[in-house]
Amino acid sequence: MSSLVVGLSLVVVGVAVGVGFTFLSRSLKAKVEAAHSWTEVPAVIQSAKLQKVGKTSSAPSLTYTYSVGGTTYTGKRLQFGGINMTRTEAEAVLAAYPVGSTTTVRYDPHRHDFSVLRLEADSKGYLIAGIGIGLACVLTGLVVAFAS
């Protein structure tokens, strides 16, 4: 295969990756907007612990219970998307939700077992990854295609 074909293929992959991650980022934001209309109910925090994510990041891990129509559900979703925080940020989230405390959650009216504690989404990570990976592929592709 010629270097032009390989390079242009990398450019196409880069654009596709960038578009894909941008779509994912927008999808998470749309989920947050939709969840604003979900029913809010009381919930009790059952567990709260710090999880290590990779070498430098942390994430709060919470479990809570809530009831809908006499049925009790257990939720673990803090927010939409991934959670990538510094240890200090994760500890601050855990401090806001101590075990045994009462808070509110929102649940999907079509799926009562699907709930979220905070109406937020960590979409910037997807956007940054898409831009970074996409640009790297595009630039590499252009170099490969036209350097010969």
N, C-alpha and C positions, 0 to 999 in steps of 0.2 A: 504494500500500500504506500502511496506517495505521501510525502510529508505535508503536502497541501491538504489531502483528504483527512489525514490524522489531525492536523491543526484545526481545520474547519469543523471536524467532529467535536473537538474539545470546546470550540466556541459555542456550538449548539448545546452541548451538555451544560456548559456554564450558564447560558441563558435559561435553560430549562430548570436548573437548580435554583437560580435566583427567583424565577417566577414561582416555582413550587413553594419555597420558603416564604415568599411574600404572601402567597395565597393562604398558607397556614397561619401566618401572623394575623391576617385580616379575619380569618375564620374564628380564631380565639377571641378577637375583639367583638365579633358578632355574637358569640356565645354569651359573653358578659352582658351585652345589651339585652339579649333575650331573657337572661336570668333576672333582670330587673323587674320583670312582670311575674316571676314565680312567687308562689305563696311563701311567706315567712313564718316560721314556727320556732318555738323555744327548743333549745338543745342543751344537753349536759356533756361537758368534756369528760371523757372516760380515761384517756391516756394522752400524754404529751411528752415527746422525747426528741432529742437532737440526733439527726442522722448525718453522717459524713458522706459527702458526694464528691468523689474524686479526691485529689490531694489538697485542694485549697477551698472547696466550697462545702456548705452545709445546707441542710433543709430541715424545717420543723416537721415532725410526724405527729399528727393528731388523730384521735379517734373520738367520735361524739355520737350520741344517740338522740333521736327525735321521734316523735309520734305523729302519724297521719291516720285519721279515721280509726283510732284504737289499735293500730299496728305500729310496733316499735321497729325502727330502722337504725342501722349503724352506718355512719358515714366516715370517710377518711379523706375526702377531697377538701383541701384548704382553698384552692382557687383553680382556675382553668390553666392548662398548660403546665409546663415544668416549673420546678421551683429551684432556683439557683441563687443562693445568698451567701454572704459572708457569715461566719460564725456569730458575729455580733448581731446581724440582722435577724438570723434564725432564732437566736436567744430572745430577742425583743418580741418576736411573734409568739414564742412559747410563754413568755411572761404575760402577754395579753390574754392567754387562754389557759389558766391554771386548771389542773385536774379538779373536778368537782364543781367548777364554776358553770353558771348558766349563761348562754349566749343565744343568738338566733342564727338559723340557717335558712336557706331558700332551697326548695326542692322542685324538681320538674313535675308539673301537674300531670304529665302523661306517663311518668315513671317515678313513682314516689320514692324509690330506693336510690335515686340519683340526686344528690344534694351538693351544695357548695357553701363553705363557711364565709368566704370573702368574695365580693364581686370584683375580682381583679383577674388579670391574665399576664403571665410573663411572656409577652409576645416579642419583646425587643430582642431577646436572644435568638429567636428564629429569624428575625429580620437581619440582624447582624451576621448570623451564619450564612444566610442566603446571599447577602451582598459579598461577603468575604470569599466564600467558595465559588460563587458565580464569577466574580472578577478574576480570581486566580485561574480558573479554567479558561476564561475568555483570553486573558493576557498570555497564558501559556500556549493556547491554541494559535493565537496570532503570531507568536514568536516561532512556533514550529512550522506554521504554514508559510511564512514569508522570510524566514532566516536563510533558507537554502539558496 
